Amino acid sequence: MFEPSDSQECIDMTKEAYRVSETYDVPVMIRMTTRVCHSKSLVEEKDRQEVAPVLYQKQRDKMDAVPAISKRRRYVIEEREEKLKGYAESCPFNEIEMNDTKIGIIAAGAAYLYAKEVLGDKASYLKLGFIYLLLMEKIKTFSDNFDELYVIEELDPFMEEQIRHRKDTVMIGDIGCYALGGAAPLNAKDLAVCMGSAFSVAHGFSHGLQLSHQKKRVVACMGDSTFFHTGINSLTDVAYNGSNAICVILDNRITGMTGHQDNPGTGYNIKGEPARLIDVETVVKALGIKHVRTVNPLDLKAMKETLDWAFAMEDEPSVIITKWPCVLKKYSKEDKAQFNLDKTPCVVDADKCIGCKKCLSTGCPALRYDSETKKSSIAQADCVGCTVCMQVCPVQAISRKGDK
């Protein structure tokens, strides 16, 4: 499939589409959008090329798509796609323009021209004219150069969904509140099995990926209560048998999902009486994990640095402990002494808000977006003052209530 950005590419890509179709024996589409269809510009037609008529030949093994023939043709399709990957690498309609390394843009069609008009040489561009098959290796190589990457396209998230789907990380979940992290907009879970299995599944998955030469990393998550319940056994397997799994323990200081019962990491027993607190990091190190870090999950910069640290260890397991009390918890005196639990809600300055919706990507239920005013707002009764939305807002339109 080709997607032209202007009138010249319309004619050039149409000619190329015929050539590709005949060369690779494949249907080829030209994807058009409204702005390109409504635009006008001078084109260079070049000389007409006469093509000899194609004589009809009986080809039942190709043209009669009954099941017996279709299953044999499937092998032909796979072979053809491999050949088309080679064509995509050299296709003249796929271009890279390197400028600044802060922002990288992957775009096709008129969306590429929109981006160029707005950002000019403040960004670098991967302009895709041949948009299926996508150049995943070239996209990955291009993407690695930038702090921020944007996919800009019209109508449907055709390229975006494919680029997100061939990502280099497999996310293993477990049983708990965080199981909801698989839903949009976070999309942060690929699979889960049963309580406490996340780390052992990640361990096996990591070895499987290495044996099949798939360059992907596995990140597994489980809560503190699940870790004490059955996760210690899983992590023992990771430490003893060795893999490069990145294991994340979400320590929210309580048993969140089933009703806020105490667990060995809270400092209280099931009756609410003071008890010996079993420290998660101490247990993890005792199991033989050498690379362990504890981090505040609400500090996005610290989280990114910690994840980069873990991903850099390609041959050994690592454990990240994200430590912050559940926002619904009745805080203990230990919580109050250890954490800055300021619940002053955040507010949006409507004059500064540009309606980019980046704050909504956090998945926070307190955030609202008005489609008429194209502004975000925060429901004050729902906000717990975590400040995550403040950190992702690109124009500093969000602040704590009362701050200037």
Summary of the structure (lengths in Angstrom):
residues: 404
radius of gyration: 26.7
end to end distance: 51.5
largest distance: 90.2
contacts: 1130
relative contact order: 0.07
helix: 38%
strand: 17%
